[in-house]
Amino acid sequence: MSEAELVAADAVIDLDADSNNCPACMDVIPKGSAQCPGCGLRIG
Ligand SMILES: [Zn+2]
């Protein structure tokens, strides 16, 4: 994986951020949650 791809992936799911947006439904996933509350997508 190239550095550019790593940056792009980090922009989608940043486990160090206060919150993330689900890549599937764009709902907010609270920090520490391993699952999107909107659609149930599992992250991390
Ligand atoms: Zn979702």
PDB file of the backbone (N, CA, C, O) and the ligand in Angstrom, with CONECT records:
HET     ZN  A 101       1
ATOM      1  N   MET A   1       0.865  -1.205   0.000  1.00  0.00           N
ATOM      2  CA  MET A   1       0.000   0.000   0.000  1.00  0.00           C
ATOM      3  C   MET A   1       0.892   1.243   0.000  1.00  0.00           C
ATOM      4  O   MET A   1       1.811   1.349   0.811  1.00  0.00           O
ATOM      5  N   SER A   2       0.627   2.156  -0.886  1.00  0.00           N
ATOM      6  CA  SER A   2       1.435   3.367  -0.993  1.00  0.00           C
ATOM      7  C   SER A   2       1.093   4.348   0.122  1.00  0.00           C
ATOM      8  O   SER A   2       0.077   4.211   0.804  1.00  0.00           O
ATOM      9  N   GLU A   3       1.955   5.330   0.291  1.00  0.00           N
ATOM     10  CA  GLU A   3       1.710   6.337   1.332  1.00  0.00           C
ATOM     11  C   GLU A   3       0.414   7.100   1.068  1.00  0.00           C
ATOM     12  O   GLU A   3      -0.321   7.424   2.002  1.00  0.00           O
ATOM     13  N   ALA A   4       0.137   7.386  -0.200  1.00  0.00           N
ATOM     14  CA  ALA A   4      -1.088   8.103  -0.546  1.00  0.00           C
ATOM     15  C   ALA A   4      -2.321   7.283  -0.169  1.00  0.00           C
ATOM     16  O   ALA A   4      -3.316   7.832   0.305  1.00  0.00           O
ATOM     17  N   GLU A   5      -2.250   5.972  -0.381  1.00  0.00           N
ATOM     18  CA  GLU A   5      -3.379   5.122  -0.025  1.00  0.00           C
ATOM     19  C   GLU A   5      -3.565   5.066   1.492  1.00  0.00           C
ATOM     20  O   GLU A   5      -4.692   5.017   1.986  1.00  0.00           O
ATOM     21  N   LEU A   6      -2.462   5.073   2.215  1.00  0.00           N
ATOM     22  CA  LEU A   6      -2.554   5.075   3.672  1.00  0.00           C
ATOM     23  C   LEU A   6      -3.236   6.345   4.169  1.00  0.00           C
ATOM     24  O   LEU A   6      -4.054   6.298   5.088  1.00  0.00           O
ATOM     25  N   VAL A   7      -2.900   7.473   3.561  1.00  0.00           N
ATOM     26  CA  VAL A   7      -3.522   8.737   3.944  1.00  0.00           C
ATOM     27  C   VAL A   7      -5.013   8.701   3.651  1.00  0.00           C
ATOM     28  O   VAL A   7      -5.822   9.157   4.458  1.00  0.00           O
ATOM     29  N   ALA A   8      -5.374   8.155   2.489  1.00  0.00           N
ATOM     30  CA  ALA A   8      -6.782   8.103   2.109  1.00  0.00           C
ATOM     31  C   ALA A   8      -7.557   7.206   3.065  1.00  0.00           C
ATOM     32  O   ALA A   8      -8.663   7.552   3.481  1.00  0.00           O
ATOM     33  N   ALA A   9      -6.982   6.049   3.417  1.00  0.00           N
ATOM     34  CA  ALA A   9      -7.658   5.138   4.324  1.00  0.00           C
ATOM     35  C   ALA A   9      -7.801   5.771   5.702  1.00  0.00           C
ATOM     36  O   ALA A   9      -8.820   5.594   6.369  1.00  0.00           O
ATOM     37  N   ASP A  10      -6.791   6.499   6.122  1.00  0.00           N
ATOM     38  CA  ASP A  10      -6.835   7.141   7.430  1.00  0.00           C
ATOM     39  C   ASP A  10      -7.916   8.206   7.482  1.00  0.00           C
ATOM     40  O   ASP A  10      -8.473   8.475   8.547  1.00  0.00           O
ATOM     41  N   ALA A  11      -8.214   8.812   6.347  1.00  0.00           N
ATOM     42  CA  ALA A  11      -9.242   9.850   6.312  1.00  0.00           C
ATOM     43  C   ALA A  11     -10.631   9.242   6.479  1.00  0.00           C
ATOM     44  O   ALA A  11     -11.550   9.918   6.943  1.00  0.00           O
ATOM     45  N   VAL A  12     -10.790   7.987   6.110  1.00  0.00           N
ATOM     46  CA  VAL A  12     -12.099   7.337   6.221  1.00  0.00           C
ATOM     47  C   VAL A  12     -12.350   6.897   7.660  1.00  0.00           C
ATOM     48  O   VAL A  12     -13.388   7.208   8.244  1.00  0.00           O
ATOM     49  N   ILE A  13     -11.397   6.177   8.218  1.00  0.00           N
ATOM     50  CA  ILE A  13     -11.534   5.675   9.581  1.00  0.00           C
ATOM     51  C   ILE A  13     -10.297   6.072  10.375  1.00  0.00           C
ATOM     52  O   ILE A  13      -9.220   5.501  10.201  1.00  0.00           O
ATOM     53  N   ASP A  14     -10.467   7.056  11.247  1.00  0.00           N
ATOM     54  CA  ASP A  14      -9.366   7.483  12.104  1.00  0.00           C
ATOM     55  C   ASP A  14      -9.734   7.149  13.540  1.00  0.00           C
ATOM     56  O   ASP A  14     -10.494   7.870  14.186  1.00  0.00           O
ATOM     57  N   LEU A  15      -9.182   6.043  14.027  1.00  0.00           N
ATOM     58  CA  LEU A  15      -9.575   5.568  15.355  1.00  0.00           C
ATOM     59  C   LEU A  15      -9.091   6.488  16.471  1.00  0.00           C
ATOM     60  O   LEU A  15      -9.504   6.342  17.622  1.00  0.00           O
ATOM     61  N   ASP A  16      -8.224   7.427  16.136  1.00  0.00           N
ATOM     62  CA  ASP A  16      -7.744   8.363  17.145  1.00  0.00           C
ATOM     63  C   ASP A  16      -8.577   9.642  17.182  1.00  0.00           C
ATOM     64  O   ASP A  16      -8.390  10.474  18.070  1.00  0.00           O
ATOM     65  N   ALA A  17      -9.477   9.803  16.246  1.00  0.00           N
ATOM     66  CA  ALA A  17     -10.300  11.004  16.201  1.00  0.00           C
ATOM     67  C   ALA A  17     -11.420  10.916  17.233  1.00  0.00           C
ATOM     68  O   ALA A  17     -11.726   9.838  17.743  1.00  0.00           O
ATOM     69  N   ASP A  18     -12.021  12.047  17.530  1.00  0.00           N
ATOM     70  CA  ASP A  18     -13.119  12.071  18.494  1.00  0.00           C
ATOM     71  C   ASP A  18     -14.326  11.303  17.960  1.00  0.00           C
ATOM     72  O   ASP A  18     -15.074  10.697  18.727  1.00  0.00           O
ATOM     73  N   SER A  19     -14.506  11.333  16.669  1.00  0.00           N
ATOM     74  CA  SER A  19     -15.591  10.579  16.072  1.00  0.00           C
ATOM     75  C   SER A  19     -15.240  10.295  14.623  1.00  0.00           C
ATOM     76  O   SER A  19     -14.357  10.932  14.049  1.00  0.00           O
ATOM     77  N   ASN A  20     -15.934   9.341  14.042  1.00  0.00           N
ATOM     78  CA  ASN A  20     -15.723   8.993  12.644  1.00  0.00           C
ATOM     79  C   ASN A  20     -17.064   9.032  11.926  1.00  0.00           C
ATOM     80  O   ASN A  20     -18.126   8.922  12.539  1.00  0.00           O
ATOM     81  N   ASN A  21     -16.984   9.189  10.620  1.00  0.00           N
ATOM     82  CA  ASN A  21     -18.184   9.072   9.814  1.00  0.00           C
ATOM     83  C   ASN A  21     -18.167   7.721   9.107  1.00  0.00           C
ATOM     84  O   ASN A  21     -17.172   7.329   8.497  1.00  0.00           O
ATOM     85  N   CYS A  22     -19.273   7.035   9.203  1.00  0.00           N
ATOM     86  CA  CYS A  22     -19.391   5.729   8.580  1.00  0.00           C
ATOM     87  C   CYS A  22     -19.176   5.847   7.072  1.00  0.00           C
ATOM     88  O   CYS A  22     -19.789   6.696   6.426  1.00  0.00           O
ATOM     89  N   PRO A  23     -18.308   5.003   6.506  1.00  0.00           N
ATOM     90  CA  PRO A  23     -18.076   5.061   5.059  1.00  0.00           C
ATOM     91  C   PRO A  23     -19.271   4.576   4.251  1.00  0.00           C
ATOM     92  O   PRO A  23     -19.355   4.829   3.049  1.00  0.00           O
ATOM     93  N   ALA A  24     -20.191   3.882   4.905  1.00  0.00           N
ATOM     94  CA  ALA A  24     -21.340   3.345   4.187  1.00  0.00           C
ATOM     95  C   ALA A  24     -22.517   4.320   4.216  1.00  0.00           C
ATOM     96  O   ALA A  24     -23.115   4.593   3.175  1.00  0.00           O
ATOM     97  N   CYS A  25     -22.855   4.849   5.396  1.00  0.00           N
ATOM     98  CA  CYS A  25     -24.048   5.689   5.517  1.00  0.00           C
ATOM     99  C   CYS A  25     -23.714   7.089   5.995  1.00  0.00           C
ATOM    100  O   CYS A  25     -24.607   7.930   6.102  1.00  0.00           O
ATOM    101  N   MET A  26     -22.419   7.366   6.293  1.00  0.00           N
ATOM    102  CA  MET A  26     -21.953   8.679   6.707  1.00  0.00           C
ATOM    103  C   MET A  26     -22.510   9.118   8.062  1.00  0.00           C
ATOM    104  O   MET A  26     -22.395  10.289   8.425  1.00  0.00           O
ATOM    105  N   ASP A  27     -23.098   8.212   8.797  1.00  0.00           N
ATOM    106  CA  ASP A  27     -23.531   8.518  10.149  1.00  0.00           C
ATOM    107  C   ASP A  27     -22.285   8.691  11.026  1.00  0.00           C
ATOM    108  O   ASP A  27     -21.208   8.204  10.683  1.00  0.00           O
ATOM    109  N   VAL A  28     -22.437   9.379  12.145  1.00  0.00           N
ATOM    110  CA  VAL A  28     -21.308   9.590  13.042  1.00  0.00           C
ATOM    111  C   VAL A  28     -21.130   8.371  13.937  1.00  0.00           C
ATOM    112  O   VAL A  28     -22.072   7.908  14.579  1.00  0.00           O
ATOM    113  N   ILE A  29     -19.901   7.864  13.966  1.00  0.00           N
ATOM    114  CA  ILE A  29     -19.567   6.736  14.828  1.00  0.00           C
ATOM    115  C   ILE A  29     -18.763   7.287  15.999  1.00  0.00           C
ATOM    116  O   ILE A  29     -17.651   7.774  15.791  1.00  0.00           O
ATOM    117  N   PRO A  30     -19.284   7.229  17.220  1.00  0.00           N
ATOM    118  CA  PRO A  30     -18.576   7.769  18.378  1.00  0.00           C
ATOM    119  C   PRO A  30     -17.230   7.106  18.592  1.00  0.00           C
ATOM    120  O   PRO A  30     -17.043   5.939  18.249  1.00  0.00           O
ATOM    121  N   LYS A  31     -16.290   7.850  19.160  1.00  0.00           N
ATOM    122  CA  LYS A  31     -14.980   7.303  19.453  1.00  0.00           C
ATOM    123  C   LYS A  31     -15.107   6.098  20.381  1.00  0.00           C
ATOM    124  O   LYS A  31     -15.851   6.134  21.361  1.00  0.00           O
ATOM    125  N   GLY A  32     -14.388   5.053  20.067  1.00  0.00           N
ATOM    126  CA  GLY A  32     -14.414   3.847  20.880  1.00  0.00           C
ATOM    127  C   GLY A  32     -15.443   2.846  20.417  1.00  0.00           C
ATOM    128  O   GLY A  32     -15.397   1.680  20.808  1.00  0.00           O
ATOM    129  N   SER A  33     -16.381   3.288  19.579  1.00  0.00           N
ATOM    130  CA  SER A  33     -17.378   2.357  19.089  1.00  0.00           C
ATOM    131  C   SER A  33     -16.811   1.557  17.928  1.00  0.00           C
ATOM    132  O   SER A  33     -16.127   2.105  17.064  1.00  0.00           O
ATOM    133  N   ALA A  34     -17.091   0.286  17.910  1.00  0.00           N
ATOM    134  CA  ALA A  34     -16.596  -0.582  16.838  1.00  0.00           C
ATOM    135  C   ALA A  34     -17.676  -0.850  15.817  1.00  0.00           C
ATOM    136  O   ALA A  34     -17.494  -1.651  14.900  1.00  0.00           O
ATOM    137  N   GLN A  35     -18.814  -0.168  15.979  1.00  0.00           N
ATOM    138  CA  GLN A  35     -19.930  -0.445  15.085  1.00  0.00           C
ATOM    139  C   GLN A  35     -20.709   0.831  14.815  1.00  0.00           C
ATOM    140  O   GLN A  35     -20.947   1.624  15.726  1.00  0.00           O
ATOM    141  N   CYS A  36     -21.105   1.028  13.568  1.00  0.00           N
ATOM    142  CA  CYS A  36     -21.896   2.206  13.207  1.00  0.00           C
ATOM    143  C   CYS A  36     -23.290   2.087  13.812  1.00  0.00           C
ATOM    144  O   CYS A  36     -23.962   1.074  13.616  1.00  0.00           O
ATOM    145  N   PRO A  37     -23.738   3.120  14.553  1.00  0.00           N
ATOM    146  CA  PRO A  37     -25.068   3.077  15.141  1.00  0.00           C
ATOM    147  C   PRO A  37     -26.175   3.229  14.105  1.00  0.00           C
ATOM    148  O   PRO A  37     -27.335   2.917  14.371  1.00  0.00           O
ATOM    149  N   GLY A  38     -25.806   3.711  12.923  1.00  0.00           N
ATOM    150  CA  GLY A  38     -26.802   3.951  11.890  1.00  0.00           C
ATOM    151  C   GLY A  38     -27.125   2.700  11.086  1.00  0.00           C
ATOM    152  O   GLY A  38     -28.293   2.352  10.911  1.00  0.00           O
ATOM    153  N   CYS A  39     -26.085   2.022  10.594  1.00  0.00           N
ATOM    154  CA  CYS A  39     -26.302   0.900   9.703  1.00  0.00           C
ATOM    155  C   CYS A  39     -25.721  -0.395  10.251  1.00  0.00           C
ATOM    156  O   CYS A  39     -25.952  -1.463   9.684  1.00  0.00           O
ATOM    157  N   GLY A  40     -24.970  -0.317  11.349  1.00  0.00           N
ATOM    158  CA  GLY A  40     -24.435  -1.527  11.952  1.00  0.00           C
ATOM    159  C   GLY A  40     -23.126  -1.993  11.345  1.00  0.00           C
ATOM    160  O   GLY A  40     -22.644  -3.079  11.669  1.00  0.00           O
ATOM    161  N   LEU A  41     -22.542  -1.185  10.467  1.00  0.00           N
ATOM    162  CA  LEU A  41     -21.259  -1.563   9.876  1.00  0.00           C
ATOM    163  C   LEU A  41     -20.193  -1.643  10.962  1.00  0.00           C
ATOM    164  O   LEU A  41     -20.064  -0.745  11.795  1.00  0.00           O
ATOM    165  N   ARG A  42     -19.444  -2.715  10.938  1.00  0.00           N
ATOM    166  CA  ARG A  42     -18.393  -2.904  11.938  1.00  0.00           C
ATOM    167  C   ARG A  42     -17.089  -2.295  11.425  1.00  0.00           C
ATOM    168  O   ARG A  42     -16.683  -2.556  10.293  1.00  0.00           O
ATOM    169  N   ILE A  43     -16.440  -1.491  12.250  1.00  0.00           N
ATOM    170  CA  ILE A  43     -15.159  -0.902  11.889  1.00  0.00           C
ATOM    171  C   ILE A  43     -14.130  -1.332  12.919  1.00  0.00           C
ATOM    172  O   ILE A  43     -14.464  -1.957  13.925  1.00  0.00           O
ATOM    173  N   GLY A  44     -12.877  -0.991  12.658  1.00  0.00           N
ATOM    174  CA  GLY A  44     -11.814  -1.343  13.601  1.00  0.00           C
ATOM    175  C   GLY A  44     -11.606  -2.824  13.545  1.00  0.00           C
ATOM    176  O   GLY A  44     -10.755  -3.355  14.258  1.00  0.00           O
TER     177      GLY A  44
HETATM  178 ZN    ZN A 101     -23.242   3.303   8.861  1.00  0.00          ZN2+
END
